[in-house]
Amino acid sequence: MKVMLATPPWRSTERWPPLGLLYLAGSVKRERGDDVVVEDAFCRNLSVDQLVERVAAERPDVLGMSCSTHTFNVTMDVLRGVRETLPDTVIVLGGYHATFAAPWILEGYKFIEYILKGEAERSLPRLLDHIEAGTEPVDVEGISFIRADGGLFERPLALIEDLDALDFPDRSLLGDFEYGYVFRGVPLTFGKFTTMSTSRGCPFSCAYCSCAAFSERRWRPRSAESVVDELEVLYRQGYRECVMVDDNFTQAIRRVEDICRLVRERGIRMRLFCEGRAGHAQLSLLRKMRSAGFEVIYFGAESSSPKVLDYYNKRQTPERTAEAVDNAK
C-alpha cells in the first residue's frame, strides 16, 4: 500500500525534524515494505488547503497524522478536507492529544477510522496488515476504533521497551528542507542541524506534565553505543548540530558519561544540546559533557518558590536549580 505520514500545518520558527513520524516510517518499511511518504507540514509552514492538496496529489491508501492539543483543531480541518477529497483513504490519528482523548475524538469526528495511542512502531505495521486484509484490528496494541456494531473498542496505550531494536530515523525522507531554530529573527543554530532521541519517558510526576502520563512514568534509555552509532552516522552525513529531544537526557549519569567518552574516542565534533534535571547536574558530569561537544543544557526550573514547586510535585528546590545553573556556567 501507499502510506502517507504528516505533521499538522502550522507556522513555526522552531523547525525540528518530526522524529516520531520518521521512526514510524522506518518500522512500516522494515515490517511491510510499503511505499511511505513523509510530509512535514508543521515546519514547512503549510496551510490547511496546501496540505490537503499535497495529500490529494499523493492519493495514499492510508494517511496517518499526529497532533498535540494546540494543533488539534487544524488537524481536524485537514482530515475533514481529506475525507471529502479522498473518501477511500483510511485515516489514522496518533500523538499526545489523540492518546488522552481517543473516545471523544472518535465520537465527534466520524471521518477518523483508527486512533493509535502511545508509541506506534509496532502497532502501525500491524494495523496496516488488518487494513489490507479487511479484518478487524482487535489485536493491535494501543488501538481505539468504533466497531461495526457502533461500540467503542480500546486497548491500553503502547510503549516500546527495547529502543535499541528500532532503526535509526531515515532523515532523507524529509528531502532537502533545512531545519534549524530561529527566535524572533535571531538564528540559534548554525550549520546542518537535526534532532535525536536517546531515551523516552520520564520517571517523575510533575503535576502539569503530559510526558510522564504518556510514558506511564517509565524511562527507557537507548544504550550509549546505539546513541553514538547514530551520532557517528549523522556526523558523516554532514550534520554539525543536534538537539537531544529526551525529556531527561541526564537521568542516568553513567550512561551520559559513556556517551561522552565514546563521542571523544570516535572523533565526533558536533554542537550538542539537551534537557536535564537540576538534580543531575554535577560539575564533574557537565565538564565531561562540555568536552564531548555539549554547549547548551535546559533546566526545567518552573519557579523559585518552594510552595509552588511542592504544589507542582517537582521534587526539586530553588537552591538545587541555582547550583545546577552555577555548575553549567
Residue pairs with C-beta under 8 A, 6 or more apart in sequence:
1 34
1 35
1 60
1 61
1 62
1 128
1 131
1 132
2 34
2 35
2 37
2 58
2 59
2 60
2 61
2 62
3 25
3 28
3 34
3 35
3 36
3 37
3 60
3 61
3 62
3 63
3 64
3 128
4 36
4 37
4 38
4 39
4 55
4 58
4 60
4 62
4 63
4 64
5 21
5 24
5 25
5 36
5 37
5 38
5 39
5 63
5 64
5 65
6 21
6 38
6 39
6 40
6 41
6 51
6 54
6 55
6 63
6 64
6 65
6 78
7 18
7 21
7 39
7 40
7 41
7 42
7 43
7 65
7 66
8 41
8 42
8 51
8 65
8 66
8 67
8 71
8 74
8 75
8 78
9 41
9 42
9 45
9 46
9 47
9 48
9 50
9 51
9 74
9 78
10 41
10 42
10 45
10 71
10 74
11 45
12 42
12 43
12 45
13 181
13 182
13 183
14 181
14 182
15 43
15 177
15 178
15 179
15 180
15 181
15 182
16 43
16 179
16 181
16 195
16 243
16 245
17 40
17 43
17 169
17 171
17 174
17 179
17 194
17 195
18 38
18 40
18 42
18 43
18 66
18 174
19 169
19 195
19 196
19 197
19 245
20 66
20 95
21 38
21 40
21 64
21 66
22 38
22 169
22 170
22 171
22 173
22 174
23 121
23 166
23 167
23 169
23 197
24 64
24 120
24 121
24 124
25 36
25 38
25 169
25 170
25 173
26 121
26 166
26 167
26 168
26 169
26 170
27 121
27 122
27 124
27 125
27 166
27 167
28 34
28 36
28 124
28 125
28 128
29 36
29 170
30 167
31 125
32 125
32 128
32 129
34 128
36 173
37 58
37 60
37 173
38 173
38 174
39 51
39 54
39 55
40 174
40 177
41 50
41 51
41 54
41 78
42 71
43 177
43 179
44 177
46 54
48 74
48 77
48 78
48 81
49 81
51 78
52 78
52 81
52 82
52 85
55 63
55 78
55 82
55 85
55 86
55 89
56 82
56 85
56 86
59 86
59 89
60 86
60 89
61 89
61 90
61 131
62 89
62 90
62 91
62 92
62 128
62 131
63 79
63 82
63 86
63 89
63 90
63 91
63 92
64 92
64 93
64 94
64 124
65 75
65 78
65 79
65 91
65 92
65 93
65 94
65 95
66 93
66 94
66 95
66 98
67 75
67 93
67 95
67 96
67 97
67 98
68 95
68 96
68 97
69 96
69 97
71 97
72 97
75 93
76 109
79 91
79 93
79 109
79 111
79 112
80 109
80 111
82 89
82 91
82 111
83 89
83 91
83 111
90 113
90 114
90 131
91 111
91 112
91 113
91 114
92 112
92 113
92 114
92 115
92 116
92 124
92 127
93 105
93 112
93 114
93 115
93 116
94 115
94 116
94 117
94 120
96 210
96 214
98 105
98 115
98 116
98 117
99 115
99 117
99 118
99 142
99 157
99 214
100 210
100 213
100 214
102 115
102 117
102 144
102 154
103 144
103 152
103 154
105 112
105 115
106 112
106 115
106 144
106 145
106 146
106 152
107 152
113 145
114 127
114 137
114 143
114 144
114 145
115 143
115 144
115 145
116 123
116 124
116 127
116 140
116 142
116 143
116 158
117 142
117 143
117 144
117 156
117 157
117 158
118 141
118 142
118 157
118 158
118 159
118 214
119 142
119 158
119 159
119 160
119 200
120 142
120 158
121 160
121 166
122 141
122 158
122 160
123 140
123 141
123 142
123 143
123 158
126 137
126 139
126 140
126 141
127 137
127 140
127 143
130 136
130 137
130 140
131 137
136 147
136 148
137 143
137 145
138 153
140 155
141 155
141 156
141 158
142 155
142 156
142 157
142 158
143 153
143 154
143 155
144 152
144 153
144 154
144 155
145 152
145 153
146 152
146 153
147 153
157 214
157 216
159 200
159 201
159 215
159 216
159 218
159 220
160 166
160 200
160 220
161 220
163 197
163 199
163 200
163 220
163 221
163 222
163 226
164 222
164 223
164 226
168 229
168 230
168 233
171 194
171 237
178 193
179 193
179 194
179 195
180 187
180 188
180 189
180 193
180 241
181 187
181 188
181 189
181 193
181 243
182 188
189 241
190 240
190 241
190 271
191 239
191 240
191 241
191 271
192 237
192 238
192 239
192 240
192 241
193 239
193 240
193 241
193 242
193 243
194 234
194 239
194 241
194 242
194 243
195 242
195 243
195 244
195 245
196 227
196 230
196 231
196 234
196 242
196 243
196 244
196 245
197 222
197 244
197 245
197 246
198 221
198 222
198 227
198 244
198 246
198 249
198 259
199 219
199 220
199 221
199 222
199 246
199 247
199 248
199 249
199 251
200 215
200 219
200 220
200 246
200 247
201 211
201 212
201 214
201 215
201 216
201 217
201 218
201 219
201 220
201 247
202 209
202 211
202 212
202 215
202 217
202 219
202 247
202 248
202 251
203 212
203 217
203 218
203 219
203 248
203 251
204 212
204 217
204 248
204 277
204 315
205 212
205 217
205 313
206 212
206 300
206 302
206 312
206 313
206 314
207 311
207 312
207 313
208 312
211 247
215 247
219 248
219 251
221 251
221 252
221 255
223 255
224 255
224 258
224 259
224 262
225 262
227 259
228 259
228 262
228 263
228 266
228 268
231 242
231 263
231 268
231 270
232 266
232 268
234 242
234 270
235 268
235 269
235 270
239 270
240 269
240 270
240 271
241 270
241 271
241 272
241 273
242 270
242 271
242 272
242 273
243 272
243 273
243 274
244 272
244 273
244 274
244 275
246 274
246 275
247 275
248 275
248 276
248 277
248 280
249 256
249 274
249 275
249 276
250 256
250 274
250 276
250 277
250 280
250 281
250 285
250 297
251 277
251 280
253 280
253 282
253 285
256 285
256 288
256 289
257 285
257 288
259 292
260 288
260 289
260 291
260 292
260 294
261 288
261 292
263 292
263 293
264 291
264 292
268 293
269 293
270 293
271 293
271 295
272 289
272 292
272 293
272 294
272 295
272 296
273 294
273 295
273 296
273 297
273 298
274 289
274 294
274 296
274 297
274 298
275 297
275 298
275 299
275 300
276 297
276 298
276 299
276 324
277 299
277 300
277 316
278 299
278 300
278 301
278 316
278 320
278 321
278 323
278 324
279 316
279 320
279 324
281 297
281 299
281 323
281 324
281 327
281 328
282 327
283 327
286 294
286 297
286 327
286 328
289 297
297 328
299 321
299 324
299 325
299 328
301 318
301 321
302 308
302 309
302 312
302 314
302 316
303 309
303 312
303 314
303 318
304 318
304 321
305 318
306 317
306 318
309 316
309 317
309 318
